[in-house]
Amino acid sequence: MSLMEGMCKIFFVLIIVLPLIAKQVSATQHVVGGSQGWEESVDLNSWASAQTFKVGDQLVFKYSSGLHSVVELGSETAYKNCDLGTSLNSKNTGNDVVKLNKVGTRYFACGTLGHCDQGMKMKITTVAGNAPSTPASDSDTSAAAFFPRSFPTFLLLSPLLILYFLL
């Protein structure tokens, strides 16, 4: 194989592999409440409605430990009524991470007495990892759009790349 053929093969592989890898590692960490964090003064639902949450993304709750906590509620009714007794889980480190691992709506509230009733709660909707974050006119046309972010792309490509270099 000549040097030129080798360079062409490497270039071809990079064109195929790099977009797939870039898409795979493009999960977003959403700091809840933005620069203000998980605080009573933040309109958390307005903040959440301005975000696009995708499977594979993470919510990062930053707050003063001991002053607040994060409770995930199991239903919209529990969310509306601030029924903290039905929580799915709770965190209280001040720097809590919640992975968004499936499509659907999730509900969060502060577990400190009275904070949820004062509005320190939010609901988010998670969409499929390969869903566009902007309207369809700006859709993703790369090969990476066909694979979910959680799919280990190298498992699909490894045998193909080995065969390509052997032939």
NORDACOR-V64086 format. One record per residue. PSI is psi in whole degrees, -180 to 180 (none if undefined). Layout:
PSI + PSI
This chain:
133 + 165 + -39 + -42 + -42 + -44 + -40 + -41 + -43 + -43 + -44 + -46 + -43 + -39 + -37 + -45 + -43 + -45 + -34 + -42 + -43 + -42 + -38 + -34 + 15 + 21 + 144 + 139 + 116 + 114 + 110 + 127 + 3 + -141 + -21 + -22 + -164 + 87 + 157 + -31 + -8 + 135 + 90 + -36 + -34 + -43 + -48 + -38 + -18 + -2 + 158 + 116 + 125 + 153 + 131 + -21 + 171 + 145 + 134 + 116 + 112 + 125 + 172 + 114 + 136 + -26 + -36 + 174 + 176 + 126 + 129 + 126 + 151 + -10 + 165 + -35 + -46 + -38 + -50 + -37 + 2 + 46 + 88 + -14 + -13 + 25 + 146 + -37 + 165 + 154 + 152 + 30 + -21 + -9 + 69 + 140 + 131 + 121 + 134 + 97 + 3 + 159 + 142 + -177 + 137 + 153 + 133 + 147 + 161 + 136 + -5 + 134 + 123 + -20 + -42 + -46 + -26 + 4 + 5 + 75 + 160 + 156 + 145 + 154 + 125 + 132 + 170 + 146 + -26 + 12 + 142 + 143 + -7 + 171 + 160 + -24 + -20 + 39 + 159 + 120 + 7 + 164 + -26 + -22 + -18 + -7 + 132 + 153 + -28 + -10 + 127 + 91 + -36 + -27 + -35 + -41 + -28 + -53 + -37 + -42 + -40 + -46 + -41 + -45 + -25 + -29 + none
